[in-house]
Amino acid sequence: MALRRTANWGSQNGGIASAVVCPRLFISHRQVDYPLALRIARLAIDEGIEIWLDVTDPTLTWLNTVGRKCFTRRQEQLLTAVIIEMALLHSSHVIVIMTGNTIGSGWIGYEYDRIKDSSLYSLQASCWIHPSLGATPWEYLLLGVSTCDENSIKRWFRDELAAWSRKYGSTSCLGVAKSDWHQEWGDPPLLPKS
C-alpha cells in the first residue's frame, strides 16, 4: 500500500507528516513526449506545485549515463522501476500526457492508478489530451480532471493548491526555486492548441 493511501498521509499528527508539506505532481508521459512534459512541469512550478519528472531526476539521469556501465540491462530496468515507484509513493497528484504516442504504454495507466485516489472521480488525477486526439482512447483517464489547454491545467493546479492549503495549512510550497528550474530547463514551447 502506498503511503499516500494511509489515513494519516499529510496529517500534522501522523508519523510521516513532516515529509508531506506540499502537493507533488508526478508527470506521466512517453519518452518521445518529453518536451510536452517539460512544459507542464514549467506550468506546475510557476503555480507553486512541486514536480517529479523523469527527465529532470538526477538519479535517473545518472543511471541512464554513467550507471549504464555499472549494471546489466536487467539491473538497470529494475533500478529504473524502483526509482519511478519511489517517485509515485511520494507524489500526491498525477497528470498524464495523452498523445498519439501514448497508445501501447503499459506504464501510463499504472502510474495514473497508483496516484488516483479510490473515489470514483479523483481531483488528484488529471490528463492533458493532445488536440489531435479529440478524446482519450482510455476512458478510465476520464475518472480524473480532463484538461485540454494550458489555462485548464493552471486552473487545476490552483484549485488543488488551494484545497491542499485549506486541508493541511501549507501556503508556500515550492521546494525548488523557480529561477533555478528556469535557468536549467529554459522555457519549453507552449502546448498545442485545438
C-alpha positions in Angstrom: 0.0 0.0 0.0 1.3 3.4 -0.9 2.0 5.8 2.0 -0.3 8.4 0.5 -3.3 6.0 0.9 -2.8 5.7 4.6 -5.2 7.5 6.9 -2.7 10.0 8.2 -1.0 10.9 4.9 -0.3 14.6 5.2 -1.8 15.0 8.7 0.1 17.0 11.2 -0.2 14.3 13.9 0.9 11.3 11.8 4.4 9.9 11.9 5.1 10.9 8.3 3.5 14.3 8.5 6.7 16.3 8.3 7.6 14.6 5.0 4.4 15.8 3.3 4.3 19.6 3.2 3.1 20.4 -0.4 1.4 18.7 -3.2 3.8 16.9 -5.6 2.9 16.3 -9.2 4.0 13.1 -11.0 4.1 13.8 -14.7 3.4 10.7 -16.7 4.4 10.6 -20.4 6.0 8.6 -23.2 9.7 9.4 -23.7 9.1 11.0 -27.1 6.7 13.5 -25.5 9.2 14.9 -23.0 9.0 18.4 -24.4 5.3 18.5 -23.5 6.2 17.1 -20.1 8.7 19.9 -19.6 6.1 22.4 -20.5 3.6 21.0 -17.9 6.4 20.9 -15.4 7.1 24.6 -16.0 3.4 25.4 -15.6 3.3 23.5 -12.3 6.4 25.2 -10.9 5.1 28.6 -11.9 1.9 27.9 -9.9 3.9 26.7 -6.8 3.4 22.9 -7.3 6.4 20.6 -6.8 7.0 18.1 -9.6 8.6 14.8 -10.3 9.6 14.3 -13.9 11.8 11.5 -15.1 14.0 13.7 -17.4 14.8 16.1 -14.6 15.5 13.4 -12.0 19.2 13.3 -11.2 19.3 9.7 -10.2 17.6 8.6 -13.4 20.0 10.9 -15.4 23.0 9.2 -13.7 21.6 5.7 -14.3 21.0 6.5 -18.0 24.5 7.8 -18.4 27.2 6.7 -16.0 25.2 3.9 -14.5 24.8 2.0 -17.8 28.5 1.0 -17.4 27.9 -0.4 -13.9 24.8 -2.6 -14.3 23.4 -5.3 -16.6 20.3 -4.3 -18.7 18.1 -6.2 -16.3 19.5 -4.5 -13.2 19.1 -1.1 -15.0 15.5 -1.9 -15.7 14.9 -2.9 -12.1 16.6 0.2 -10.7 14.5 2.4 -13.1 11.3 0.8 -11.9 12.3 1.3 -8.2 13.1 5.0 -8.8 9.8 5.5 -10.5 7.9 3.6 -7.8 9.5 5.8 -5.1 8.5 8.9 -7.0 4.9 7.6 -7.2 4.9 6.9 -3.5 6.0 10.4 -2.8 3.6 12.2 -5.2 0.1 13.4 -4.3 -1.1 14.2 -7.8 -0.6 12.9 -11.3 -1.1 14.2 -14.8 -1.0 12.0 -17.9 0.1 13.4 -21.2 -2.1 11.8 -23.8 -0.8 12.0 -27.4 -0.9 9.6 -30.3 2.3 8.2 -28.8 0.6 7.1 -25.6 -1.2 4.2 -27.1 0.7 1.0 -26.2 2.2 2.3 -23.0 1.8 0.0 -20.0 3.4 2.5 -17.7 1.0 5.4 -18.1 -2.1 3.5 -16.9 -0.1 2.1 -14.0 1.2 5.5 -12.9 -2.2 7.1 -13.1 -3.8 4.4 -11.0 -1.0 4.5 -8.4 -1.9 8.1 -7.5 -5.6 8.4 -8.3 -7.5 8.1 -5.0 -10.1 5.4 -4.5 -13.1 7.6 -5.2 -14.9 7.2 -8.5 -13.9 10.7 -9.7 -10.5 11.9 -8.4 -9.3 15.5 -8.2 -5.8 14.2 -7.6 -5.5 12.8 -11.1 -5.6 14.6 -14.5 -4.9 14.0 -18.1 -4.0 16.5 -20.8 -5.3 15.4 -24.1 -3.5 16.5 -27.2 -5.8 18.4 -29.6 -5.1 15.9 -32.4 -6.7 13.1 -30.4 -10.0 14.8 -29.8 -10.7 12.3 -27.0 -8.8 9.9 -24.9 -8.7 6.3 -26.1 -8.5 5.3 -22.4 -11.9 6.1 -20.8 -10.6 5.4 -17.3 -8.5 8.6 -17.5 -11.8 10.5 -17.5 -12.2 9.4 -13.9 -10.0 12.4 -13.1 -9.8 16.0 -14.3 -9.5 16.3 -18.1 -7.6 19.3 -19.4 -7.2 20.4 -22.9 -5.0 23.6 -22.7 -2.6 25.5 -20.5 -5.3 27.5 -18.9 -7.3 24.5 -17.7 -4.1 22.9 -16.4 -3.2 26.0 -14.5 -6.7 26.2 -13.1 -6.4 22.6 -11.9 -3.1 23.4 -10.2 -4.5 26.5 -8.5 -7.6 24.6 -7.3 -5.6 21.7 -5.9 -3.0 24.0 -4.3 -5.9 26.0 -2.6 -7.5 22.7 -1.5 -4.2 21.5 -0.1 -3.6 24.7 1.8 -7.1 24.5 3.3 -6.6 20.9 4.4 -3.0 21.0 5.6 -2.3 24.7 6.2 0.6 24.9 3.7 0.6 28.2 1.8 4.2 28.3 0.4 5.2 25.1 -1.2 7.7 25.4 -3.9 10.8 23.4 -2.9 12.8 24.4 -6.0 13.5 28.0 -6.8 11.6 28.9 -10.0 14.7 30.8 -11.3 16.9 27.7 -10.8 14.5 25.5 -12.7 14.0 28.0 -15.5 17.7 28.5 -15.8 18.4 24.8 -16.2 15.4 23.8 -18.3 14.5 27.1 -20.0 11.1 27.9 -21.4 9.7 24.9 -23.2 7.4 25.6 -26.2 3.7 26.2 -25.5 1.3 23.2 -25.6 -0.5 22.8 -28.9 -4.0 24.4 -29.1 -7.1 22.9 -30.6 
